[in-house]
């Protein structure tokens, strides 16, 4: 089976065209209000994915929880 080559330019172009729709859900919080917004988005994704690691949004959940973890570590290391 022939392996297709990764086209970073095409991926970035696709992301750029979708970004205005995705940006409200995928962002790095800079304050507690934005962090609360991120947690609300995470809650919605958790409800949609229902713990299914094969759900199309499971990767999004991983990214969002990583961002949330980094924010918590930076702002409350005991969390």
FIKOLZA-1660 file (N, C-alpha, C; in steps of 0.1 Angstrom, whole numbers, plus 5000, padded with zeros to 4 digits):
% residues 79
   i   px   py   pz ch aa at
   1 5008 4988 5000  A  X  N
   1 5000 5000 5000  A  X CA
   1 5009 5012 5000  A  X  C
   2 5006 5022 4991  A  X  N
   2 5014 5034 4990  A  X CA
   2 5010 5043 5001  A  X  C
   3 5020 5049 5007  A  X  N
   3 5018 5059 5018  A  X CA
   3 5017 5073 5012  A  X  C
   4 5007 5080 5016  A  X  N
   4 5006 5094 5011  A  X CA
   4 5015 5103 5019  A  X  C
   5 5020 5113 5013  A  X  N
   5 5029 5123 5019  A  X CA
   5 5021 5133 5026  A  X  C
   6 5025 5137 5038  A  X  N
   6 5019 5147 5046  A  X CA
   6 5021 5161 5039  A  X  C
   7 5010 5168 5037  A  X  N
   7 5011 5181 5031  A  X CA
   7 5007 5192 5041  A  X  C
   8 5018 5197 5048  A  X  N
   8 5016 5207 5059  A  X CA
   8 5009 5219 5054  A  X  C
   9 5013 5224 5042  A  X  N
   9 5007 5236 5036  A  X CA
   9 4991 5234 5035  A  X  C
  10 4987 5223 5030  A  X  N
  10 4973 5220 5028  A  X CA
  10 4966 5220 5042  A  X  C
  11 4972 5213 5051  A  X  N
  11 4966 5212 5065  A  X CA
  11 4965 5226 5071  A  X  C
  12 4975 5235 5069  A  X  N
  12 4974 5248 5075  A  X CA
  12 4964 5256 5068  A  X  C
  13 4963 5255 5055  A  X  N
  13 4952 5262 5047  A  X CA
  13 4938 5258 5052  A  X  C
  14 4936 5245 5054  A  X  N
  14 4923 5240 5059  A  X CA
  14 4920 5246 5072  A  X  C
  15 4930 5246 5081  A  X  N
  15 4929 5251 5095  A  X CA
  15 4926 5266 5094  A  X  C
  16 4932 5273 5085  A  X  N
  16 4930 5288 5084  A  X CA
  16 4916 5291 5080  A  X  C
  17 4910 5283 5071  A  X  N
  17 4897 5285 5066  A  X CA
  17 4886 5282 5077  A  X  C
  18 4890 5273 5086  A  X  N
  18 4880 5269 5097  A  X CA
  18 4883 5276 5110  A  X  C
  19 4894 5283 5111  A  X  N
  19 4898 5289 5124  A  X CA
  19 4888 5298 5131  A  X  C
  20 4881 5306 5123  A  X  N
  20 4871 5316 5129  A  X CA
  20 4860 5308 5136  A  X  C
  21 4857 5296 5132  A  X  N
  21 4847 5288 5138  A  X CA
  21 4853 5280 5150  A  X  C
  22 4866 5277 5150  A  X  N
  22 4872 5269 5160  A  X CA
  22 4878 5277 5172  A  X  C
  23 4883 5289 5168  A  X  N
  23 4890 5297 5178  A  X CA
  23 4882 5300 5191  A  X  C
  24 4869 5301 5191  A  X  N
  24 4863 5303 5204  A  X CA
  24 4863 5291 5213  A  X  C
  25 4867 5280 5208  A  X  N
  25 4868 5268 5216  A  X CA
  25 4882 5263 5219  A  X  C
  26 4891 5268 5211  A  X  N
  26 4905 5263 5212  A  X CA
  26 4914 5276 5214  A  X  C
  27 4918 5278 5226  A  X  N
  27 4926 5290 5229  A  X CA
  27 4933 5288 5242  A  X  C
  28 4943 5296 5244  A  X  N
  28 4951 5295 5257  A  X CA
  28 4946 5306 5266  A  X  C
  29 4940 5303 5277  A  X  N
  29 4935 5313 5286  A  X CA
  29 4946 5322 5292  A  X  C
  30 4942 5334 5294  A  X  N
  30 4952 5344 5300  A  X CA
  30 4947 5349 5314  A  X  C
  31 4935 5345 5318  A  X  N
  31 4930 5349 5331  A  X CA
  31 4919 5339 5335  A  X  C
  32 4915 5341 5348  A  X  N
  32 4905 5331 5353  A  X CA
  32 4892 5330 5346  A  X  C
  33 4887 5341 5341  A  X  N
  33 4875 5341 5333  A  X CA
  33 4876 5333 5321  A  X  C
  34 4887 5335 5314  A  X  N
  34 4890 5327 5302  A  X CA
  34 4892 5312 5305  A  X  C
  35 4898 5309 5316  A  X  N
  35 4900 5296 5321  A  X CA
  35 4886 5289 5323  A  X  C
  36 4877 5297 5330  A  X  N
  36 4863 5291 5332  A  X CA
  36 4856 5289 5319  A  X  C
  37 4858 5297 5309  A  X  N
  37 4853 5295 5296  A  X CA
  37 4858 5282 5290  A  X  C
  38 4871 5280 5291  A  X  N
  38 4878 5268 5286  A  X CA
  38 4872 5256 5293  A  X  C
  39 4870 5256 5306  A  X  N
  39 4864 5245 5313  A  X CA
  39 4850 5242 5308  A  X  C
  40 4842 5252 5305  A  X  N
  40 4829 5250 5300  A  X CA
  40 4829 5243 5286  A  X  C
  41 4839 5247 5278  A  X  N
  41 4841 5240 5265  A  X CA
  41 4845 5226 5267  A  X  C
  42 4854 5223 5277  A  X  N
  42 4858 5210 5280  A  X CA
  42 4846 5201 5284  A  X  C
  43 4838 5207 5293  A  X  N
  43 4826 5200 5298  A  X CA
  43 4817 5196 5286  A  X  C
  44 4815 5205 5276  A  X  N
  44 4806 5202 5265  A  X CA
  44 4813 5190 5256  A  X  C
  45 4826 5191 5254  A  X  N
  45 4832 5180 5246  A  X CA
  45 4832 5167 5254  A  X  C
  46 4833 5167 5267  A  X  N
  46 4832 5155 5275  A  X CA
  46 4818 5149 5273  A  X  C
  47 4808 5157 5273  A  X  N
  47 4794 5152 5272  A  X CA
  47 4792 5147 5258  A  X  C
  48 4798 5153 5248  A  X  N
  48 4796 5148 5234  A  X CA
  48 4804 5135 5231  A  X  C
  49 4816 5134 5237  A  X  N
  49 4824 5122 5234  A  X CA
  49 4820 5110 5243  A  X  C
  50 4814 5113 5254  A  X  N
  50 4809 5102 5263  A  X CA
  50 4820 5091 5266  A  X  C
  51 4832 5096 5268  A  X  N
  51 4843 5087 5271  A  X CA
  51 4848 5078 5260  A  X  C
  52 4843 5080 5247  A  X  N
  52 4847 5072 5236  A  X CA
  52 4860 5078 5230  A  X  C
  53 4871 5070 5232  A  X  N
  53 4884 5074 5227  A  X CA
  53 4884 5074 5211  A  X  C
  54 4875 5068 5205  A  X  N
  54 4874 5068 5190  A  X CA
  54 4865 5079 5185  A  X  C
  55 4859 5087 5193  A  X  N
  55 4850 5098 5189  A  X CA
  55 4859 5108 5181  A  X  C
  56 4853 5114 5171  A  X  N
  56 4861 5124 5163  A  X CA
  56 4866 5136 5171  A  X  C
  57 4860 5139 5182  A  X  N
  57 4864 5150 5190  A  X CA
  57 4873 5146 5202  A  X  C
  58 4877 5133 5203  A  X  N
  58 4886 5129 5214  A  X CA
  58 4900 5136 5213  A  X  C
  59 4905 5139 5201  A  X  N
  59 4917 5146 5200  A  X CA
  59 4916 5160 5205  A  X  C
  60 4904 5166 5202  A  X  N
  60 4902 5180 5207  A  X CA
  60 4902 5180 5222  A  X  C
  61 4895 5170 5228  A  X  N
  61 4895 5169 5243  A  X CA
  61 4909 5168 5248  A  X  C
  62 4917 5160 5242  A  X  N
  62 4931 5159 5247  A  X CA
  62 4938 5172 5246  A  X  C
  63 4937 5180 5236  A  X  N
  63 4943 5193 5234  A  X CA
  63 4938 5202 5245  A  X  C
  64 4925 5203 5246  A  X  N
  64 4919 5212 5256  A  X CA
  64 4923 5209 5270  A  X  C
  65 4923 5197 5274  A  X  N
  65 4927 5193 5288  A  X CA
  65 4942 5196 5290  A  X  C
  66 4950 5194 5280  A  X  N
  66 4964 5198 5281  A  X CA
  66 4966 5213 5284  A  X  C
  67 4958 5221 5276  A  X  N
  67 4959 5235 5278  A  X CA
  67 4954 5239 5292  A  X  C
  68 4943 5232 5297  A  X  N
  68 4938 5235 5310  A  X CA
  68 4948 5231 5321  A  X  C
  69 4955 5220 5319  A  X  N
  69 4965 5215 5329  A  X CA
  69 4976 5225 5329  A  X  C
  70 4981 5230 5318  A  X  N
  70 4992 5239 5318  A  X CA
  70 4988 5252 5325  A  X  C
  71 4976 5257 5323  A  X  N
  71 4971 5269 5330  A  X CA
  71 4971 5267 5345  A  X  C
  72 4965 5256 5349  A  X  N
  72 4965 5253 5363  A  X CA
  72 4979 5252 5369  A  X  C
  73 4988 5246 5363  A  X  N
  73 5002 5245 5368  A  X CA
  73 5008 5258 5369  A  X  C
  74 5006 5267 5360  A  X  N
  74 5012 5280 5360  A  X CA
  74 5005 5289 5370  A  X  C
  75 4992 5287 5373  A  X  N
  75 4985 5297 5382  A  X CA
  75 4982 5291 5396  A  X  C
  76 4983 5278 5397  A  X  N
  76 4980 5271 5410  A  X CA
  76 4987 5258 5410  A  X  C
  77 5001 5258 5412  A  X  N
  77 5009 5246 5411  A  X CA
  77 5004 5235 5421  A  X  C
  78 4996 5238 5431  A  X  N
  78 4991 5228 5440  A  X CA
  78 4979 5221 5435  A  X  C
  79 4973 5226 5423  A  X  N
  79 4961 5220 5418  A  X CA
  79 4963 5206 5412  A  X  C
% end
